[in-house]
């Protein structure tokens, strides 16, 4: 598939091959900072949008058509796997995700279904519609949440600042945490292989909240499962991008799971991280998303500063260190993408 895309910059960079300029996409590019997103969102609930392939495709295509990015990302959410396993999920305006039935006891864990891939068929359907719309122009990135990050939502029942209940479970009932993590990991393997079979060109595994963990806990409760998942993917020519906030600390451990790309937050010097990794692992990142609130002159300077630092490095995908915030001006995002696309090594 990758050979036939009109623009395969992102895939080439993911394979650590030379590119004329860094490819660009942005986490949360298909989202709330676009008025066109709200025009759709005002008509449907978030889960309706995810579960209706035509609508998921419309939203996926917004940043492709309006921003001209080098990679599309499936419009969905990391929590759909947990919903398929039995989580009573809702997204409330201004509150974020909620599980009405948090998973906190052995009985709760036993109720989680692993035989649930049929309930995610709408994602495979969406991928097929999106690929028709993309018409071999740019790659489509599929994704899933990593088990630790999913565990945190299942246990807390919502977003959390300190992950207190989750950490209490890791400390007091590690066997229970492991049983939940293993179930999530098994569903995630099946789910990502379904996305690959449906036609995605790359995969990103989001372990957004792994930064909450200590070094030892990261190995035991996060890395172990991410490595398991990556080892079981039908990768063929599909690069795997591993993301966690905390990658500036955990990158050498993440590399042991053998992803093709590690996505780096903005705390680290990207070149230092790259040079410490095995040569065949590319990096993605790592502009502080808050830069996109600044004046255009500053946006340009900070992007070019990063590019100067990464000059001569094969295996670099430009992205933010984390997702675009909903109130970042659209014009600034568009401008940042223009700066990247005009650049040549
Ligand atoms: O554009 C894209 O990136 C594609 C779609 C996408 C992705 C990749 C969405 C749409 N969500 C995600 C992943 C996701 N969801 C992550 C991992 C990425 C990250 O770290 O940011 C996480 C942690 C979630 C959980 C989630 N879903 C939150 C965060 C809450 C918290 O704990 O801070 C929220 C607010 C959602 C809802 C959601 N997902 C996506 C959108 C556009 C929205 C907003 C829905 C709305 O319009 O109300």
Boltz pocket constraint, residues with backbone or C-beta under 6 A from the ligand:
constraints:
  - pocket:
      binder: B
      contacts: [[A, 26], [A, 27], [A, 28], [A, 29], [A, 30], [A, 31], [A, 32], [A, 41], [A, 46], [A, 73], [A, 74], [A, 75], [A, 76], [A, 77], [A, 78], [A, 79], [A, 91], [A, 92], [A, 93], [A, 94], [A, 96], [A, 97], [A, 143], [A, 158], [A, 159], [A, 160], [A, 206], [A, 208], [A, 322], [A, 323]]
      max_distance: 6.0
